[in-house]
Each structure stands twice: as C-alpha cells, then as structure tokens.
Amino acid sequence: MDVGVGLPMTALSRQDLTSFVAKVESGPFSSVSLGQRLTFDSNDPLIALTFVAAVTTRIRLLTSVLCLPYHKVGVTAQQAATLDRLSEGRFSFIFTPKHGSWLNLVEGFFSKLARSALRHIRVASHQELKDRIMAAINDINRDPVVHRWTYGLAETVNPI
C-alpha cells in the first residue's frame, strides 16, 4: 500500500521545505501533496511542488486542492505539464469537482451541528461546551445516514 503525506499549508521557507521533503523522500511515504489556501500566507502549490521535484527523485507529487477559478486555464495546463516533465512523470494533477468533494460532507455536518446544537448558547466552561458537542454528535449518530454519491464519472468529467 502507498501512503502519502500532505505538505504543511503554511508558507515554508526554502530551508524548511527542503528539510521536510528530505524526510519524506528518505522515509516510507510514496508521495507529497499540497493544496491551495488563499486566506492565509501559504506557498503556491504548483511552484512549491516544482521546487520539491528539484530536490527529490523518488516521491510522487500531487495537488490536493487548487482554487481553479483563480487560475488561467492555459497557464495552469502549461505549469502542470512542465512540472510533470521536470519531475520525470512523478506529478499527478488531482481534480476534485466541488460537488464530489468529501469536504462538502464535512462542512455540511459542522453546519448542521452549529445550527442545531450551538446556535445562541452560552456555556460556563470548556467542559460544558465539549459535553454539548458530544451529546449532539451522539444524537446525530443514533440515526446515521449513508451518503450515496449522485454524480458519476461522466457528469464529473464532461463539464471540463
């Protein structure tokens, strides 16, 4: 089984990024991934992964989340092709359509939790807040709902 590791989402310096990926390269991990965050200081994923390609030889390089509406299609395609070429085929561009992301399920869960159990409350302690959250989670888990994906591969790929 292959196991990868995500690069830290903070804006790492050259030295910190080199040190981190050297450990990944020498360890049991098969890949590194990096996503894009626009709300705090972070490295651009394609540029950072190109740097990682230059200082490693074994590990695969993956994107996790890219905010594609903020990128020009042709430039992003060229950057991805260049990264794949310079890494000698170790790069994989991972595309997760917004309707197919597991993050939607997580965000929905926390939204429901906030609306049903945490709205307009006051708590006297951290423990009371924790107890209320755990009670709400236990209540949700009493009647679990199995999620069935409604989109197939054709609906996901054709709009691109």
Secondary structure, 3 states (H helix, E strand, C coil): CCCEEECCCCCCCHHHHHHHHHHHHHCCCCEEEECCCCCCCCCCHHHHHHHHHHHCCCCEEEECCCCHHHCCHHHHHHHHHHHHHHCCCCEECCCCCHHHCHHHHHHHHHHHHHHHHHCCCCCCCHHHHHHHHHHHHHHHHHCCCCCCCCCCHHHHHCCC
